[in-house]
Amino acid sequence: MNNILIIVIVSAFLLVVVYTIYNSTSTGINYKTHVLKSSLKFQGAVLLGGAWVILGVWSTVKISFAANNLIVNALFQVPDFQVDPAFQSDLDSIESTLVQLQQFIERYENFIRQNNINVITDSSGALDISVDNSVSDAVATRWMNMINVLDGLINSHVDTINSLINHLRSVVPNDHIHILDSLVRRLTLLTSRYGHCIC
């Protein structure tokens, strides 16, 4: 509809221009005037024809782009995946717990980096730290307590996530398993990054 309106407006404008020039010439009937008017008629026809061609090409290009977008969307757009509400709450819990786990690991990493602490895991899985000789025993003890708190939070979150994933594996249909596999990969990356999980 917009294209038709544009064509009508442009055509009317060109007709007015040609008509004005045509009538502004001498009204005497002679060979030169006849030739001039014939030339103006021809030029007007050319201008109108050119305008129609340009607008037609423009409309065709727009339609072509619209068709291409429809085809691309149909071929490559990923449909929204609808998760069964029966276990959506468990998935939400896993997601939020993963976020918290990452935050605790980042706090742990920042803490040991800022204080130049080397954390060691002994054969029984207990944590110990190695600090600079200039650090007093009281400060080292406080640091160790902080690390134990963060370690407890990290391991409890890992346990919670694993329990939820194991529960969902026993109830979700096969076409949802890939969601759990993705969550497991994220959890594995985080536990590998921490390095002291009791998994």
trRosetta pair geometry for C-beta under 8 A, 3 or more apart (Angstrom, degrees):
i j d omega theta_ij theta_ji phi_ij phi_ji
1 4 5.9 -52 -151 32 32 110
1 5 6.6 31 152 -18 63 106
2 5 5.7 -56 -151 36 33 113
2 6 6.4 34 152 -20 66 105
3 6 5.7 -53 -150 34 32 112
3 7 6.4 34 153 -20 65 105
3 55 6.7 141 -169 175 91 104
3 58 7.7 179 -129 97 111 101
3 59 4.7 70 -144 -99 152 119
3 62 7.9 -162 -75 48 130 147
4 7 5.7 -54 -150 35 32 112
4 8 6.4 32 153 -19 65 105
5 8 5.8 -54 -149 35 31 111
5 9 6.4 29 155 -17 65 107
6 9 5.9 -57 -148 37 30 110
6 10 6.2 25 158 -14 66 109
6 55 6.4 179 108 -134 111 129
7 10 6.1 -59 -145 40 27 106
7 11 6.1 27 158 -20 64 111
7 51 7.5 137 -141 138 69 101
7 52 6.8 59 -148 -112 112 68
7 55 5.1 154 -90 130 91 163
8 11 5.8 -58 -145 38 26 111
8 12 6.3 26 158 -19 63 108
9 12 5.9 -57 -149 36 28 110
9 13 6.4 28 154 -20 64 107
10 13 5.7 -55 -149 35 32 113
10 14 6.4 28 156 -16 66 106
10 51 5.0 -172 136 -174 126 136
10 55 6.9 178 43 -54 152 138
11 14 5.9 -57 -148 38 30 108
11 15 6.3 33 153 -21 65 107
11 48 6.0 58 -133 -138 83 96
11 51 6.5 176 -79 100 65 141
11 52 7.5 43 -83 -66 109 90
12 15 5.7 -54 -148 35 31 113
12 16 6.5 32 154 -20 64 103
13 16 5.8 -55 -153 33 31 110
13 17 6.5 30 151 -19 65 105
14 17 5.6 -51 -148 35 35 113
14 18 6.3 30 156 -15 67 106
14 44 6.9 141 153 -154 96 78
14 47 5.0 -173 -159 125 130 118
14 48 5.4 169 108 -79 143 73
14 51 6.0 -140 -32 -19 152 152
15 18 6.0 -57 -144 40 29 106
15 19 6.0 27 158 -19 66 111
15 44 7.3 75 -112 -168 48 120
15 48 7.3 50 -64 -85 77 121
16 19 5.8 -57 -142 40 27 110
16 20 6.2 29 158 -23 64 108
17 20 6.0 -58 -150 33 26 110
17 21 6.5 18 157 -11 63 108
17 44 7.9 173 88 -113 85 95
17 47 7.8 -81 79 124 127 164
18 21 6.0 -59 -149 40 30 107
18 22 6.0 34 153 -25 66 111
18 40 6.3 144 -162 167 86 95
18 41 7.7 94 177 -106 125 36
18 43 7.1 178 -118 93 108 88
18 44 3.4 65 -130 -105 153 123
18 47 6.9 -175 -61 49 120 137
19 22 5.5 -55 -144 35 30 116
19 23 6.3 18 162 -10 65 109
20 23 6.3 -63 -146 42 25 101
20 24 6.2 27 155 -27 62 112
21 24 5.7 -58 -146 31 30 114
21 25 7.4 38 156 -31 60 95
21 40 5.8 -166 108 -140 110 131
22 25 6.6 -54 -172 13 31 109
22 37 6.1 73 -149 -134 89 84
22 40 4.9 167 -90 123 83 147
22 41 7.4 68 -106 -63 128 69
22 44 7.6 -21 -51 -41 121 141
25 33 6.2 149 144 -143 119 88
25 36 5.5 174 -144 115 155 134
25 37 6.4 -152 66 -70 151 84
25 40 7.5 -148 -20 -24 140 150
26 30 7.9 -6 104 29 131 106
26 33 5.1 -98 77 -101 100 124
27 33 7.7 86 -170 -164 5 151
28 33 5.8 168 80 -28 72 157
29 33 6.6 -123 -129 71 25 133
29 34 7.1 45 -160 -55 66 101
30 33 5.1 89 53 13 75 103
30 34 6.9 -140 94 -7 36 93
31 34 5.7 -59 -150 37 29 113
31 35 6.3 28 155 -19 66 106
32 35 5.7 -55 -149 36 31 110
32 36 6.2 32 153 -21 66 106
33 36 5.6 -53 -146 35 32 112
33 37 6.2 28 157 -15 66 106
34 37 6.0 -56 -146 39 28 107
34 38 6.2 29 155 -19 63 108
35 38 5.7 -57 -147 38 30 112
35 39 6.2 33 153 -22 65 106
36 39 5.6 -55 -151 34 30 112
36 40 6.4 30 152 -19 65 104
37 40 5.5 -50 -146 35 35 111
37 41 6.4 39 153 -21 65 101
38 41 5.6 -51 -151 33 33 113
38 42 6.4 33 151 -18 64 105
39 42 5.6 -55 -151 37 32 112
39 43 6.2 31 152 -18 67 106
40 43 5.6 -53 -143 39 33 110
40 44 6.1 36 155 -21 66 104
41 44 5.7 -54 -148 36 28 111
41 45 6.4 29 154 -19 63 105
42 45 5.7 -55 -151 35 31 111
42 46 6.4 31 151 -20 65 105
43 46 5.5 -53 -148 36 33 113
43 47 6.2 35 153 -20 66 104
44 47 5.7 -53 -146 36 32 111
44 48 6.3 29 157 -14 66 106
45 48 5.8 -56 -147 40 30 109
45 49 6.0 29 155 -17 65 110
46 49 5.7 -58 -144 41 28 110
46 50 6.0 29 156 -21 65 108
47 50 5.7 -54 -145 36 27 111
47 51 6.4 29 156 -20 63 105
48 51 5.8 -54 -149 34 30 111
48 52 6.5 29 154 -17 64 105
49 52 5.7 -56 -151 37 32 111
49 53 6.3 32 153 -20 67 106
50 53 5.6 -55 -148 36 33 111
50 54 6.2 30 157 -18 68 105
51 54 5.9 -54 -145 37 30 108
51 55 6.2 21 160 -10 65 110
52 55 6.1 -60 -143 44 27 105
52 56 5.9 31 156 -24 64 111
53 56 5.6 -58 -147 37 27 114
53 57 6.4 27 156 -19 64 104
54 57 5.9 -55 -150 35 29 109
54 58 6.3 29 152 -19 64 108
55 58 5.5 -52 -145 37 34 115
55 59 6.3 35 156 -19 65 104
56 59 5.8 -55 -149 36 30 110
56 60 6.3 31 153 -20 64 107
57 60 5.6 -56 -149 36 32 113
57 61 6.3 33 153 -21 66 104
58 61 5.8 -53 -149 33 30 111
58 62 6.5 29 153 -17 63 105
59 62 5.7 -55 -151 36 32 111
59 63 6.3 30 153 -17 66 106
60 63 5.7 -56 -148 38 31 110
60 64 6.1 35 152 -23 66 106
61 64 5.5 -53 -147 34 31 114
61 65 6.4 31 155 -18 65 103
62 65 5.9 -53 -149 35 31 108
62 66 6.4 30 153 -18 64 107
63 66 5.7 -56 -149 37 32 113
63 67 6.3 32 153 -20 66 105
64 67 5.8 -55 -149 36 30 110
64 68 6.3 31 153 -19 65 106
65 68 5.6 -54 -147 36 32 112
65 69 6.4 34 154 -21 65 104
66 69 5.8 -54 -151 33 31 112
66 70 6.6 33 151 -20 63 103
67 70 5.7 -54 -153 33 34 112
67 71 6.5 31 152 -18 66 105
68 71 5.7 -55 -149 37 33 110
68 72 6.2 32 155 -18 68 107
69 72 5.8 -53 -143 38 31 110
69 73 6.2 30 158 -17 65 108
70 73 5.9 -58 -147 39 27 109
70 74 6.2 27 155 -20 63 109
71 74 5.7 -58 -149 36 29 111
71 75 6.3 17 158 -13 66 111
72 75 6.0 -64 -145 41 28 103
72 76 5.8 -29 178 27 67 114
72 77 7.9 91 128 -35 64 88
73 76 7.1 -78 -122 55 18 75
73 77 4.6 17 -166 -29 64 129
74 77 7.1 1 -67 21 11 106
83 87 7.6 -99 165 77 104 77
83 88 5.1 122 110 -94 117 93
83 91 6.4 -64 177 23 156 162
83 176 7.1 94 -134 -127 79 120
83 179 7.3 73 -109 -85 116 168
84 87 6.0 40 87 30 101 84
84 88 6.9 -157 92 -41 46 86
84 172 7.5 172 38 -131 131 82
84 173 7.7 106 -26 12 145 106
84 176 6.9 -64 8 -72 110 152
85 88 5.0 -40 -134 3 42 125
86 171 7.8 -126 125 146 121 123
87 90 4.8 -37 -170 34 80 118
87 91 6.3 86 132 -23 81 95
87 168 5.7 118 -176 -123 144 99
87 171 6.4 150 -69 99 139 121
87 172 6.1 -91 45 -82 161 96
87 176 8.0 110 66 149 131 159
88 91 5.5 -55 -151 38 37 113
88 92 6.3 39 151 -21 68 104
89 92 5.6 -51 -148 35 33 113
89 93 6.4 37 151 -22 64 103
90 93 5.5 -51 -149 33 34 114
90 94 6.5 36 152 -19 65 102
90 164 5.4 172 -171 -164 98 106
90 167 6.8 -127 -146 90 148 119
90 168 5.6 172 121 -73 143 113
91 94 5.7 -51 -149 34 34 111
91 95 6.3 35 152 -21 65 106
91 168 7.5 90 -67 -106 76 153
91 179 6.9 -23 -121 149 129 134
91 183 7.9 -137 -140 -64 78 146
92 95 5.6 -53 -148 35 32 114
92 96 6.3 26 157 -14 66 107
93 96 6.1 -57 -145 40 29 105
93 97 6.1 26 157 -17 65 111
93 160 8.0 -110 152 156 107 111
93 164 6.0 -158 95 -118 115 155
94 97 5.8 -61 -145 41 28 109
94 98 6.2 33 155 -23 64 106
94 161 5.6 93 -139 -135 82 81
94 164 5.0 -161 -73 105 98 143
94 165 6.7 93 -113 -62 138 81
94 183 5.5 8 149 -153 138 146
95 98 5.8 -53 -150 32 28 112
95 99 6.8 29 152 -19 61 103
95 183 7.8 -92 -74 -113 64 114
96 99 5.6 -51 -153 32 35 114
96 100 6.6 33 150 -16 66 104
97 100 5.6 -52 -148 39 36 111
97 101 6.2 43 151 -25 66 104
97 157 5.4 173 -179 -159 96 92
97 160 5.4 -133 -149 101 154 123
97 161 5.3 -170 108 -71 131 92
97 164 7.6 144 29 11 149 147
98 101 5.5 -51 -146 34 32 116
98 102 6.5 34 155 -19 64 102
98 161 6.4 88 -69 -106 77 137
98 183 7.1 -127 -61 -152 144 89
98 186 5.9 25 -152 125 142 129
98 187 6.7 -99 -110 -79 105 77
98 190 7.2 -173 -154 -22 82 157
99 102 5.9 -54 -153 34 30 111
99 103 6.6 30 150 -19 63 106
100 103 5.5 -55 -151 35 35 113
100 104 6.5 34 153 -18 68 103
100 157 5.9 -152 98 -121 105 142
101 104 5.9 -55 -149 35 32 109
101 105 6.4 29 154 -17 65 106
101 154 6.5 91 -147 -138 80 66
101 157 4.2 -178 -85 127 95 142
101 158 6.7 105 -126 -62 135 66
101 161 7.0 -27 -41 -32 149 139
101 187 7.8 18 95 -124 165 74
101 190 5.7 65 127 160 119 155
102 105 5.7 -55 -147 37 32 111
102 106 6.3 33 154 -20 65 106
102 190 6.0 -98 -85 -117 74 127
103 106 5.7 -54 -148 36 31 112
103 107 6.5 33 152 -20 64 103
104 107 5.6 -51 -150 35 34 113
104 108 6.4 37 150 -20 65 104
104 150 5.9 163 -177 -157 94 83
104 153 4.9 -150 -135 112 148 119
104 154 5.0 -167 117 -77 130 79
104 157 6.7 161 24 5 146 149
105 108 5.5 -51 -150 35 34 114
105 109 6.3 34 152 -19 66 105
105 154 6.2 94 -72 -116 76 122
105 190 6.0 -157 -24 -167 161 94
105 193 6.1 67 174 103 145 115
105 194 5.0 -101 -123 -78 113 102
106 109 5.7 -51 -144 37 33 111
106 110 6.2 31 157 -17 65 107
107 110 5.9 -56 -145 39 29 109
107 111 6.2 32 155 -24 64 109
107 150 6.1 -151 98 -122 108 128
108 111 5.8 -58 -148 33 27 112
108 112 6.6 13 163 -8 65 106
108 147 7.1 85 -137 -132 93 72
108 150 4.6 155 -83 151 98 145
108 151 7.5 98 -111 -65 136 61
108 154 6.9 -8 -34 -52 147 138
108 194 6.9 45 77 -131 151 94
109 112 6.5 -61 -146 41 27 99
109 113 6.1 22 159 -16 64 115
110 113 5.8 -63 -144 41 27 110
110 114 6.0 24 162 -19 67 111
111 114 6.2 -58 -144 36 23 106
111 115 6.4 -10 167 11 61 114
111 117 7.3 -17 127 29 78 134
111 143 7.9 160 163 -150 110 88
111 146 6.5 -149 -169 131 151 129
111 147 7.2 -173 110 -83 137 78
111 150 7.1 -167 25 -31 151 161
112 115 6.4 -72 -139 55 27 92
112 116 7.8 -4 169 173 57 1
112 117 4.2 -100 -141 64 77 101
112 118 7.6 111 -172 -76 116 20
112 119 6.0 -65 -114 -26 147 109
112 147 7.3 65 -71 -101 101 116
113 116 7.6 23 -173 -72 28 41
115 131 7.4 -36 146 -126 101 111
115 143 6.1 -168 139 -123 161 134
116 131 7.2 102 99 -144 82 70
116 132 6.2 34 100 -31 127 110
117 129 5.3 -30 -170 -159 107 121
117 130 7.4 138 -167 67 58 49
117 131 5.7 -24 -113 -92 75 87
117 143 6.1 -170 -94 168 144 138
117 147 7.4 -143 138 -68 154 137
118 129 6.6 135 74 -163 52 64
118 130 4.2 -21 66 60 109 101
118 131 7.5 -167 26 -70 76 41
119 127 6.0 -24 -168 -160 101 108
119 128 7.6 145 -160 78 54 39
119 129 5.6 -32 -102 -102 58 77
119 147 6.4 -177 -107 -159 122 146
119 196 6.7 -57 133 -62 131 145
120 127 7.1 133 75 -160 48 55
120 128 4.8 -28 68 69 100 88
120 129 6.9 171 17 -93 83 23
120 130 6.3 61 -20 -17 119 102
121 125 6.3 -17 -172 -144 106 35
121 126 7.2 153 -153 76 60 32
121 127 5.9 -34 -97 -98 66 61
121 128 7.8 162 -90 22 20 74
121 195 7.9 -152 -15 135 134 86
121 196 5.3 178 -68 -126 128 92
122 125 7.2 -47 71 21 67 17
122 126 5.2 -6 40 59 109 85
122 127 7.9 -162 4 -85 81 12
122 128 6.2 55 -35 -3 104 117
125 198 5.5 58 -168 -100 139 108
127 144 7.8 168 110 -155 103 84
127 147 6.2 -138 132 129 146 118
127 148 6.5 -173 59 -89 128 73
127 151 5.8 -146 -20 -70 152 166
127 196 6.3 37 -89 -166 112 143
128 144 7.7 -14 -143 -127 44 118
129 140 6.8 -170 85 -165 121 91
129 143 6.4 -106 85 113 172 113
129 144 5.5 -144 12 -91 125 87
129 147 6.4 137 -60 16 127 162
131 135 4.3 -46 136 44 129 150
131 139 8.0 -159 146 105 165 99
131 140 5.2 -152 28 -110 147 104
131 143 6.9 102 -74 65 143 157
132 135 5.1 108 66 -13 78 99
135 139 5.2 -118 -172 85 89 123
135 140 5.2 107 129 -61 117 93
135 143 7.8 -18 -179 -1 143 144
136 139 4.8 92 58 10 83 101
136 140 6.8 -148 95 -5 42 89
137 140 5.5 -56 -144 40 33 113
137 141 6.2 36 155 -23 66 105
138 141 5.8 -52 -149 33 28 112
138 142 6.6 28 152 -18 62 105
139 142 5.6 -53 -150 36 34 111
139 143 6.3 35 151 -19 66 105
140 143 5.6 -53 -148 37 32 113
140 144 6.3 35 152 -22 65 105
141 144 5.6 -52 -147 34 31 113
141 145 6.5 35 152 -21 64 103
142 145 5.7 -51 -151 33 32 113
142 146 6.6 33 151 -18 63 104
143 146 5.7 -55 -152 35 34 112
143 147 6.4 31 152 -17 67 106
144 147 5.7 -55 -148 38 33 111
144 148 6.3 35 152 -21 66 105
145 148 5.7 -53 -148 35 31 112
145 149 6.5 34 152 -21 64 103
146 149 5.7 -52 -151 32 32 112
146 150 6.5 27 154 -12 65 106
147 150 5.8 -55 -147 41 33 108
147 151 6.0 37 153 -23 67 108
148 151 5.5 -52 -141 37 30 114
148 152 6.3 34 156 -21 63 104
149 152 5.9 -55 -152 34 29 111
149 153 6.6 26 152 -15 63 106
150 153 5.7 -56 -149 38 33 111
150 154 6.2 34 154 -21 67 107
151 154 5.7 -54 -145 36 30 112
151 155 6.2 22 160 -12 65 109
151 196 6.1 -59 -128 111 110 130
152 155 6.1 -59 -142 41 27 104
152 156 6.1 25 160 -18 64 110
153 156 6.0 -57 -142 38 27 108
153 157 6.4 26 158 -18 63 108
154 157 6.0 -61 -153 36 27 109
154 158 6.5 27 151 -19 64 107
154 194 5.9 152 -179 -138 148 158
154 196 7.7 70 90 77 144 94
154 197 6.7 -112 132 -93 108 87
155 158 5.5 -50 -146 35 35 114
155 159 6.4 38 154 -20 65 103
155 197 5.8 156 -101 -140 80 70
155 198 5.5 29 -136 31 133 93
156 159 5.6 -51 -149 35 33 113
156 160 6.4 37 151 -22 64 104
157 160 5.6 -50 -147 34 34 114
157 161 6.4 33 155 -18 65 105
158 161 5.9 -56 -149 37 31 109
158 162 6.3 29 155 -18 65 108
158 187 7.0 121 -134 -166 79 109
158 191 6.1 83 -118 -89 134 113
158 197 5.4 83 -40 -145 175 128
158 199 6.4 -84 154 -90 140 96
159 162 5.8 -56 -145 38 29 110
159 163 6.3 31 156 -21 65 107
160 163 5.9 -56 -149 34 28 111
160 164 6.5 24 156 -15 64 107
161 164 5.9 -58 -150 38 31 109
161 165 6.2 28 155 -18 66 109
161 183 7.5 -156 -173 160 109 112
161 187 5.5 174 130 -108 144 134
162 165 5.8 -57 -145 38 30 110
162 166 6.2 29 158 -18 66 108
162 187 7.5 146 -68 175 74 158
162 199 7.7 158 -65 -142 149 90
163 166 5.9 -56 -146 38 28 109
163 167 6.3 29 154 -20 63 107
164 167 5.7 -55 -149 35 30 113
164 168 6.3 26 156 -16 65 107
165 168 5.8 -58 -147 38 31 108
165 169 6.4 38 153 -28 65 103
165 180 5.7 126 -150 -156 91 104
165 183 6.2 -165 -99 101 117 126
165 184 6.3 112 -155 -75 154 90
165 187 7.7 -90 -38 -9 152 157
166 169 5.7 -47 -148 26 32 116
166 170 7.2 26 156 -16 59 103
167 170 6.3 -66 -165 33 33 106
167 171 6.9 -5 154 6 67 115
168 171 6.1 -80 -147 49 37 94
168 172 5.1 23 171 -23 83 117
168 180 5.8 -178 102 -92 124 127
169 172 6.8 -44 -110 31 21 101
169 177 7.5 59 -126 -124 74 89
169 180 6.1 143 -78 176 81 168
172 176 4.2 -104 173 83 120 126
172 177 6.5 157 102 -72 118 58
172 179 7.8 -115 -180 54 161 113
172 180 6.8 168 45 -32 153 128
173 176 5.5 88 63 10 71 102
173 177 7.9 -104 108 -32 43 82
174 177 5.6 -26 -157 -12 45 119
175 178 7.9 -33 179 10 39 101
176 179 5.4 -33 -178 20 72 117
176 180 7.2 68 133 -14 78 97
177 180 5.6 -56 -161 38 47 110
177 181 6.2 49 145 -23 75 104
178 181 5.3 -48 -145 35 39 117
178 182 6.5 46 154 -23 65 100
179 182 5.8 -53 -156 31 32 113
179 183 6.7 29 148 -16 64 104
180 183 5.6 -54 -150 37 37 111
180 184 6.3 40 151 -22 68 103
181 184 5.6 -51 -148 34 33 114
181 185 6.6 36 152 -21 64 101
182 185 5.8 -51 -152 31 32 112
182 186 6.7 32 151 -17 63 103
183 186 5.7 -53 -152 35 35 112
183 187 6.3 35 151 -19 67 105
184 187 5.6 -54 -148 37 33 112
184 188 6.2 36 153 -22 66 105
185 188 5.7 -52 -146 34 31 113
185 189 6.6 35 154 -21 63 103
186 189 5.8 -53 -152 32 32 112
186 190 6.6 26 153 -15 64 107
187 190 5.8 -60 -152 38 33 109
187 191 6.2 26 156 -14 69 108
188 191 6.0 -57 -142 40 30 105
188 192 6.1 30 159 -19 65 109
189 192 5.9 -59 -147 38 26 110
189 193 6.3 30 153 -23 62 108
190 193 5.5 -54 -149 33 31 115
190 194 6.5 26 154 -16 65 104
191 194 5.7 -53 -147 37 35 107
191 195 7.9 137 159 -49 54 26
191 197 4.5 -45 -150 4 102 154
191 199 6.0 43 -166 -50 150 146
192 195 6.9 32 -179 -72 34 66
194 197 5.7 82 85 -38 126 94
